[in-house]
Every structure is written in C-alpha cells, then in structure tokens.
C-alpha cells in the first residue's frame, strides 16, 4: 500500500492526521496515523484515533493519553538552513499542560523544544501549570512558533509530538500524571519574509489572516485506487471570513469494477454558501449539481434527447419541446421573421422554420394570437381535502353525479414534519453537528437523505351509491419515512451552526371505479396513521379527486 499526504509548503508529513489508510477505530491502541510512528507509550496510556472530529478534515483527530512520564509519536523530517514556523492546534481535555509539547532534533547540533505550558500561544497566553477546567486549560490552544535552523538537517533528523517527555526537565513537572490531548494540527513550514522581518509567525486566527493551502492524497492497494486533491483559499478579518475550496476525487475498484470521479467547487462568505459539483460514476451516470442561485451571462445552448424526444434551450431562439411529431417553442423573438414569443405546430428541424401557415397556435411579439387546434369540454371533477393533523382523518366528496363513463379516483396522503436545530460555535457543538449530519448521510455539501421504517399507516378508499352501503375499493399501507438534512456547520469560536431536518411520509394511488353507471355516488378516503413525530412543525394533507371524461 502506498499512501501520501502533504500540504503545500509544509515540511512535515500528514500534518492534519487525515491521510487515507489510518485503519482501526477508537478502541485500537498504539495506532499512529500514517507517516507517524509510536515513539513511546507508557502502560495505561493511549495513542490512536479520537472520537472528536478534526477541525480541519472532519476525520478523527489524534488522541494521546499520557499514562507515564513519556508518551509520543515521531516522524523523520528534513529542514534546510533558515527560518521556519511550527504550527500546532491542540485541545487539552483532561490533566495539565506540563510535559506536553513538541521536540525537533535535527542531528546537526540544533534541537528545539516547544513546551506548551511555557510557550505563548496565538492569544499571547502562557498557561503555566494549570489543570484542565481552569482557563485557559480544558480548551483549544493554537501555537505559531518562529525558529531558526543554523545548518541543514542530518539524515536521521526527527520531529516528535509529546503528550509527556522527561526531556522537558523536572522544573516543568515532566508531566507524570494522566493527561488527555487531542491533536488537530502539527505542521512545520518555511517562514515567509514578513514573518522573518517581524520575528513573529502569522497564524493568529482571531485577527486578520490570509491563507492558501493545498492537500493531496493518494491510496493504492490490491483492491483499487483513490486520489484526492483539496485546495482552499481563506481570508479572515476579525470575525468576518470568506473562503473558497476545490475538492477533486477519483476512485476505482478492482473488485466491484466500479469507478467514480467528482469535482466540488464551493465559496462561502457571510452572504451564504454556493457550490457546484461535477460528478460521474458507473452506477449513476454523469451530472452537474448547483447549490445556489444560477446567474449566467452570455449565450446559453443546451439540448437533451431521449427516446426521440428533445428539449432544447437556446438563449437566442428560446426553449423548445419536441416529441417527434408536435413541437412547442417559447422565446422572446423567434420564427421566420422573429415574430413569435410562443408557437405550437408540427416537429421542425429549426425554430427559423416556424411560420403562421404551419402553426396550430401562436402568440406574436405584438400580442396578436391564433388558435387553430381542437378543444374538448365536459370533464367532470369533484374533490375534497383535509388538513387535519390527527392520526385519524377523513376526506369525503359527494354525493355527485356521473355521465356513466369511467370515473377515476385520485387519492393522496402526505405527512410532513420540519425540525430546526442550532449548534454552538464550540468543539462540542461541531461534534454534535457532525453526529447529526452522519445520521442523515450528509455529504460535503452538507446535504443528506436517510430513510426510517415506522409503524404502518393505512389509507382506505371506499365508495357508495345512493341508497347502498360503502364498498372498499382499495387500501394502501405506508411504512417508510424519508428525512432530508440541510445544514451549515458551526465555526468554532466564530459562528454557530444550524440544520433543518424535514421528515416526509406518504404517497398516492389511482383507482378506476369498476361500475360504469350514471348514478349519484359518495367517495370517502380514510386515514389511520400509525406513527407521530415527537417534535417539529407538522403538516398533513389527505385529498381525494374524482374525475370523469
């Protein structure tokens, strides 16, 4: 298996712990992320996946529980001579900051200790030996540390992440007690000229920042291959943020003989989120999905043909519907003399061939109109509906007359519940949001659909003629509820998240009355609902329509 993940400009590997190939689950110990290795774990400690989702990837973050003085992971690193920046994003869930930090040994005479209890974070806070639960502990801390390497690193240079290390010294407590650390980022990169001149790393996410980042992933084994490239551009001024993202994914399976390709483009600002997804896969074919209002400047030309039927969109000539024998066109000026805004007639190869002579009907640009087709009248229609929200409802129509022809009964039932939820701009809020999104199979567009089996609901159709008893004509049972999830995740420390979950259940059916008699009749549609949602705004509709002719 070959796996690689790197961030543009980064010198460390798998800085966000999101490289594909991290197997195991949250119960798997001694489970270092790809590109990292276990340095040491004392008895009673844990190194592996966290139940907390990463702030950056949405995948599991790295959890290291310290069970003794020494606990950490390591990877090789290569650093050129010059200025560099170390970036860390870590959450202390339990214990204290003593003994927790990072260490770089370049095997060239240069080594660097970053002890988090004594290191200023991006909020210019030095925690000291506080315990979790006393600010600023028990919360997220971010570090951006500028350091200078005076010589190229040797071949065996190492980069360590430490939940505990005796090498930090006894004056800092070594970190001998239990501690739980959740790591979201550990990145080493070259410093830019502005940082070198100012002698300070610029990653304070609470003020102004601009960032361009690219993450590439590949994974291959005997079963298939996966490649993904993620590109993000972000600008933040105080609590105002705008960002764009492009995610390109290709996957192929040697076992199922299936393949899929997907490109997602998104833009987010206080004005909302816009997205476009270009997708193609073996099972569902190819499509383009838009997640915002669509404004197109310039010429539009699109055509879809299936089964001899064609729909054409042409911004110069209009929209045409052609079933092979009859064609309808609507536009702002088309035809042999651009005289029509609407035209119906025989199937033609071009809208320029539309004339008054070959039209069944038309409307001209001057407002004049012509109809030369045929009309039919005499259809009988009777209907009734109920908007009651009870478990037992009835919609009845009649008595009504008949001409003795076939009477169709169109029955329908719809049960809809809408639930709105909000999520705090915190780590717990983000975790709650992700749990909800996963429940409804939400994708990267924060949209998902799930189905649930419920107690059966029956809808019964019955009819009676004048002077006779009701006769049941049909009965349908419904047990499947569909839930649609549309959300906006919280931004930790900035903006809360929200989600709207819409539950729907129901369906419709049509029945032809077997009795062709000109006798007055009454039709009743009864509902017996077996399931009720416990919360949310509820709407229910039960309707029956009788049509003859």
N, C-alpha and C positions, 0 to 999 in steps of 0.2 A: 504494500500500500504506500502510495506517495501522497503526502499532504503538505501544502504550503499556504502560508497566510502572511501577508506583510502590509504595513501601512506606508503610504508614500512618504519618503523622507525619514522613516523610522529605522533605527539600527538594531532594535530588539525585535524578537520574533513573537508572534501571537500576543501582541500587547493587550488585546481585549479578551483573550481566552475564548475566542469564538471560532477557531479553526475547525473545520469538519474533521471528524474522526475521534472526537473525545467520547469514548464509549463509557459504559457503566451508568449508574444512576446515583442518587443522593445517598444511597447506602453503601456505595463502593468506596472503600478507604484506600489510601496510598495510590490515588488516581490522579496523577499530574496531568494538566492539559497538554495537548500536542505541542511540541517544541520545548517543553519543560521536562525536568526530571526531579524526582524526590531527592532532596539533599539530606534531610533527616526528619524523622517523626518520632517523638517520644511516646511511650505507652500511654494510652488514654487520649491521645490526640487524634486529629482527623485532617486529611488532605484530600480534597475532591470537589465534586460539584455541589453548589449551594442550591437550596430551594428558592433563593432570591434570583430574579431575572437581572441580567446585566443592564446598566443604564444605557449602554451603547448598542448592544446587539439584540437584546431581548432573549438571548440564550442564557443558560445557567452561568452565574458568576463563580469565581473561585472562592472556596471556603477553606481556611486553615484554622483549626482549633489547636491551641498550644496546650500540650499535656506535660511539658517539662521545660527546662531552660532553652533547648534548641529545637527549632521546628522551621522548615522552609523548603523552597524549591529552587532550582538553578537551571541556567541555560548558558551556552557559550555566547560570547559577544566579541565583536571587532570594532574598535574605536580608533579613528585617526587622531593625530595630534590636533589640539584646538579646543574650542569651547563647545559644550554640549548642554542639553537640558534633559533632566529626568522628570517625568510626569507620573504622578500616582493619584489614583482615585480609590479610596478605601473606606469601608464602613466598619466601625467597631461596635459589635453587637453585645459583647459581654467582656468583662475584665478591664484592664487599663492599657495605656499606650506604652508603658515601659517594656523595653525589649523588642518592640515591633518596629520594623523599618526595612531598609534595603541596603545591599552592600555590593560594590563593584570592585573586583580585584583584577587589574589589567596585566598582572605578572610582568610589569615593566618598571616597577618602582612606584607606581601610582595606584592607590586604592582609595575608595570613597565610602564613607558610612553615612547613611541617611536615617537617623534615629527619629522616629516621628514624634516622640514625646518632647524632644528638644528642637524640632525643626519648625520654622514658621510655615504655616500653610497659606493658601491663596487669600485667606481672610486676614492675614497677618496675626494669626493666633498661635501662640506656643502653649500646648496643652499642659506640659509638665506631667506629674504622676497622678492625674485624675482618674477616677474609676468611671466605668460606663454608667450613664444615668445622670452624671453631673456635667453640665455643659463645659467645654464643647465635646464631651465624650458621649457615646451612645448615639452618635450621629455621623453623617458623612463628612469626611475631610478630603480636600484636594491639595496636592502639592505640585509646584513647579520650581525646580531647583536648578540653577545655573552652576556648572562646574567646569574646570579646565583640566584637560589631559595633556601633560607635557611631552609625551612621546607616543609613537604608535604602539598599540597593544600587542602583547605576545600571543602566540598561537593558543595557549591554554587560558586566556582571559575568561572570567566568569562573571555573571550577573545573578545575584541572589535576591529573593524575596523572603523576608524573615517574619514569622509570627513570634519568634523568640530566638535570641542569639547571645551567648555569653560574650562574644567578641565586642558587644557594645559597652561592656565594662560594668563592674559592680556598682559604680557610683550611680548608675541608672537603673539598678534593680535587676538587671539581666532579664527580667520577665519570667520569673519562676512559677507564677500562678497561672490558673486557667485563663485563657482569652479566646474569644471567637472573632476572627477577622474575615470580612467579605471583601475580596479584591475585584474591582471593576476595570482597572487600567494599570499597567506598569510599562511605561514606554520611555525609551531613550532615543533622542534625535539630535541632529546638529542644531546649534543655536543660530538664529539669524542675526544679521548685522545690527538691527535695532536692539536686540536683547544684549548683544555684546557691548554695544556703546552705552546702554543704560545699566549694564550689570544686573539685569533682572529678567527672569523668564516671564513671558507674557501669556499666561493662560488663565487669568482671573475671570471665571465665567460669570461673576456677579457684576462686572463692569462692561467695558466695551471690548469686543473681540471679533476677529475675522479669521476664518479657518477654511482651508481646502484640504480634503482628505480622500484618499483612495485606498480601498481594501480589496485584495484579490484572493480568491480561494480556489483550490483545485483538489479533487479527491478521485483517485482511481483504485480499483481493485478488480478481482476476477469477475465480479458481478456487474460492473458498469463504471460510469464516469460522471463526475459533476464538476462544473466550472462556474464560478460566480465572480463578478466584479461589481463593487459598490463604490460610488463616487458621491461625496457630499460637499456642498459649499454652504457655509454658515456665516452670518453676520449678526452680531448682537450689540445693542447699545442699551445699557441698563437692563430693564426687563422687557425691552422690545426686541423681537427676534424675527429673522427671516432666513429660510434655508431652502435649498433645492437638493434633490437626490436622484440618482440614476442607479438602478439595480439591473444587471444583466445576468441571466441564469440559463444554463444549458445542461440538460441531464439526459443520459441514455442508459438503458438497462439491457444487459446481455441476456438476462434470464427471461424477462417478460417481452422482450423485443419492442419495448415502448420507448419513446423519446419525447422530450418537450423542450421548448425554448420560450423565453419570456423576457421582455424588457419593460421595466416600470420607471416612469418619469414622474416626479412629483415636485410641487412647490408649495411652501407653507409660509404664511405671514398672518398678522392679525386680521387680514381680510378673509381668511379661510384657507382651505386646502384644495388644490387642483391636482389631478393625476391623469395619466394616460398609460394604459397597459397594452402592449403589443404581445400577443401570445399565439403559439402554435403547438399543438400536441397531437399525438397519434390518435387519442380517443375522441377529443372534442373538436378537432379541426383548428382553423385559424380565425382570429377575431382581433379587433381593437376596441378596448373599453375606455370610455371617458368618464372622469369623476368630477366634472364641473360644467358650468355653462360653456357652450361652444360658440365662439365667435370666429368666423372665417372671413378673411379679407382676400379678395381676388376671385378667380374663376373656380367654380365647383363643377366637376364632372364625375358622376358615379353611375354604375349600372350593375344590376343583378338579374341574372336569367336563371330560371329553374323550371323544368318541366314545360318548356315552351312559353312561359310567362315571364315578362320582362318589366322591371321598374327602372326608370332612368331619371337621374337628377342632373340637370344642366342649367347652370345659372344664367346662361344666355337665352335659353329657349323654354325652360320650365320643367315641370315634373310630369312624366308620362307613365301611364299604367297600360300595359298591352298584354292581353291574354291570348294573342294569336289570331283573334277574329274581330274583337272590338277594342278600341283604344280610347283612353281619356287623357287629355292634356290640360294642365293648369299652368299659367305663367303670366308675366307682365307685358307680353307683346310677342306673339309668335304667329306662324302661319305663312301663307304665300305672300302676304303683304304686311306681316306682323300686325294683323288686325284683331287677333283674338286674345282674350285672357282665360277663356275656357272653351274647350272643344271636345265633342264626343262623336266618334264615327268609326269607320272600318279600320282595321290594322294597316298602318302605313310604315314605310321604312324611315321616314324623316318627318319632323314636325313642319318643315317647309312645304310639305305637300298637303297640309290641311287647308281646305277651302270651304266656302259656303255651299258649293254644289255637292260635296261628298259628306257633309255633316249630318248627323242625326239631330244634334242640338249644338248651340254655341252661344257664347256671350262675347260681344266685341268690346274693344277698348273704349268706344264711345258710349257704352251702356246698352246698345241695342241687342236684342236676343231673339233666338229662334228655337222652336222645339218641333221636331218632325218625327218623333218616335211614337210609341204606343203606351197607353196608360191602362191600368186595371184598378177597379174600385170594388167595394163590397166586402172587404175583410172585416170580420167581427173580432173584437178584442175586449176582454174583461179581465180585470186584475185586482189584486188585493195584497197588502203587505203589512207586516207587524215589525215595530222597532222595539218591542219589549225585550228586556234583558233577563227574564226569568228562565228557569230550567224547563218550564212547560209553557209553550206559546202556541197560538193558533192564528192562521190566516185563512179566511173563507171568502168566497166570491159567489154571488148568485142569490136567488135564482136568476138565470139568464137564458135567453132563447137561442135557438140554433136553426140553421137552414137545412139540417140533415146531412151535412158533409162531415169530413174528418175534423174533429176537434183535438188540437194539441194542447197538452198541459205542460207548461214550463215551470218547474219547481226549483227553488234555490234556498240555501241557508248559508249564512256567513256569521262567524263569531270572531271578534277581534278585540285584543287587549294590548294596550300600549303602556310600557313601563319605562320611566326615565330614571337614570341613576347618575350620581356625581361621584367623583373620586378625588381625594385630597392631593395637593401638589407635594407629595412626600413619597418616600420609598414604599411605605405600606400601601399608599393609595395606588401607586403604579403596579404593585404586586396584585392588589385586588382587581384592578382593571384587566391585567393580563389573564388572571384566572377566569374572569367573566368572558373575555374575548375568546379564550381557548374553549370554553364551554360551547360557544356557538360557532366554532371553526372559523374565526375571523382570520382573514389574510392580511397581507402587508398594507392593503388599502383600508384596514380597519372595518371591513365588511364581512359578515359571515352568515351562514344559514345552517340551522340544525332542525331535526325532527324528533318528536317525542310521541310515544304511544300513550293514549289517555283512555279512560273508561268510555265505552261506546255511547254515541249519540244516535238516536233514530229519528228519521224524518219520514212521515207516513202520508201518502196521498190517497184520498177517498172521494167518491162521487156518489150523489144520489139524484134520481129523477123525481119529479113532483109526485108525491104520494107513495114513494118507495123508500126503503132503508138505505143507509150508507153502504157502499161497496168499496172495499180496499182495492186500489189499482196498482199500488207499488209501495215499497218501503226500502229506504237506503240507510246503511249504518256508516258512521264516520268515527275513526279511532285515532287518526294521525293529526297531530298539531305541528305546524311549521313556525319556527321562530327566526326572525331576521334581526341581526345585530348591526348597528351603525354606531361607531364610536370615534372619540377623539381622546387619545391617551393624555394623562397629566404630564406636565413638565416639572420635575422635582425642583422645588424652591421657586417656582415661577407661576405656573398657571394650572388650575385644577382640570381634571378630565371629565368627560361626560359620555353617556351612551344611551341610545334609545333601542329598546328591545320590543319588537312587535310580534305578538303571537296571533296566528290566524288558523282557523279550522272551518271546514265546511265544504260545500260543493253544490252541484246542480244536476238535474236529470230531466228528461223529456219523456212524456208518455202520450201515446195516441189512444183516445177513447175507442174501445172496440165496438161501441154501439153507435151506428150511423142513423140517428133518429132525430127528428125535429121536435124534440121535447125539452121543456124547460128543465134545467138542472142546477145543482149546487155543488161546488167543489170545496173541499176542506184540506188544508195542509197543516199537519200537527207536528210539533217538536217535543221530544223528550230528551233533554241534554243530560249526559251522564258525568260531565266534568265542568268545574267552575274555577277560573283563575283566582288566586287569593289576593291579588293586588293589581293596581293599574287602572287606567281608564278603559271601560268596557263599552263596546258597541255590538249590537246583534241585529240582523235583518233576516226575516223569513218572508218569502214572497211566492205568489202563485199567479201565473198568467195563463188565460185560456184564449187560444187563437183558432179561428176557423176561416178558411178561404185563402 
